[in-house]
Amino acid sequence: GRNIHVGIKSSALQVVVAGEVVLEGQLEHKVIADECGWQLDGAELVITLNKEKEGWWSRIVMQDEPVDTSKFDDVPFMLGDMEDYQHEDMRDRVSRMLGTGSHGSASVF
């Protein structure tokens, strides 16, 4: 097997594979190190970090490029990219599936 070392501290992460550092850096936020862990799943290394505080992280380690987390909790508007006539057709289909008549559930959308 591979020689793997994963070092998890409250604010830092290090992964060494066969003597080569493949990931090392300061975590964006603190974790509870004693409750973190890692395992091999086939050929993949799975690292589980237990956050000290709840919330989205824009990156794991500080040298990573951050992602925009501002819309992670937004509920997607499934009909957003449709034309008006497509909205009507979708409402009709959903109404028929729900058995509520022609436009009975239009207010849902």
C-alpha positions in Angstrom: 0.0 0.0 0.0 0.9 3.6 -0.1 2.7 5.4 2.7 0.2 8.1 3.7 0.4 10.6 6.6 -2.4 13.0 7.3 -1.8 15.6 9.9 -4.8 17.5 11.2 -4.5 20.3 13.7 -7.1 22.8 14.8 -6.0 25.3 12.2 -3.8 23.4 9.8 -3.8 20.4 7.4 -0.9 18.4 5.9 -1.1 15.4 3.6 2.1 13.5 2.8 2.1 10.6 0.3 5.2 8.4 -0.2 7.3 11.1 1.5 6.0 13.9 -0.7 3.9 16.8 0.7 0.9 16.9 -1.5 -1.2 19.3 0.6 -0.2 21.7 3.4 -1.7 24.9 4.7 -3.6 26.9 7.2 -7.3 26.0 7.3 -9.8 28.8 6.5 -11.5 28.1 9.9 -10.8 26.0 12.9 -11.7 22.4 13.3 -12.0 20.0 16.3 -8.8 18.0 15.5 -9.7 15.1 17.8 -13.0 14.6 15.9 -11.4 14.7 12.4 -10.1 11.7 10.5 -9.2 10.2 7.2 -9.5 6.9 5.3 -8.7 5.3 2.0 -11.8 4.5 -0.1 -10.3 2.5 -3.0 -7.8 4.8 -4.6 -9.2 8.0 -3.0 -8.2 9.6 0.2 -11.2 10.9 2.1 -10.5 13.5 4.8 -13.3 14.4 7.2 -13.0 17.7 9.0 -15.3 18.5 11.9 -15.8 22.3 12.0 -15.5 24.2 15.3 -18.3 26.5 14.1 -21.1 25.8 11.6 -21.1 27.6 8.3 -19.9 27.4 4.7 -16.2 27.6 4.0 -15.1 29.4 0.8 -12.0 27.2 0.7 -10.3 24.5 2.7 -6.7 25.9 3.0 -5.9 29.5 2.7 -3.8 29.2 -0.5 -6.8 27.7 -2.4 -8.8 30.1 -4.6 -12.0 31.0 -2.7 -15.4 30.2 -4.1 -18.5 32.4 -3.7 -20.6 30.9 -0.9 -23.2 33.7 -0.7 -25.8 31.7 -2.7 -25.2 28.2 -1.3 -28.4 28.3 0.9 -30.6 29.9 -1.8 -33.4 27.7 -3.1 -33.0 27.4 -6.8 -35.9 28.8 -8.9 -36.4 25.8 -11.2 -38.4 27.8 -13.8 -36.0 30.7 -13.9 -34.5 30.0 -17.4 -37.9 29.2 -19.1 -39.9 31.4 -21.3 -43.4 32.4 -20.2 -45.2 29.9 -22.4 -42.9 27.2 -20.9 -44.0 28.3 -17.4 -47.6 27.8 -18.3 -46.9 24.3 -19.8 -45.0 23.3 -16.6 -47.8 24.6 -14.4 -50.3 22.6 -16.4 -48.2 19.4 -16.1 -47.7 19.8 -12.4 -51.4 20.5 -11.9 -52.4 17.4 -13.8 -49.8 15.3 -11.8 -51.2 16.6 -8.5 -54.8 16.2 -9.7 -55.6 19.8 -9.0 -57.1 20.8 -12.3 -55.9 23.0 -15.1 -54.2 25.8 -13.1 -55.0 24.8 -9.5 -51.4 24.9 -8.3 -50.2 28.0 -10.3 -49.6 29.9 -7.0 -46.9 27.3 -6.1 -44.7 28.7 -8.8 
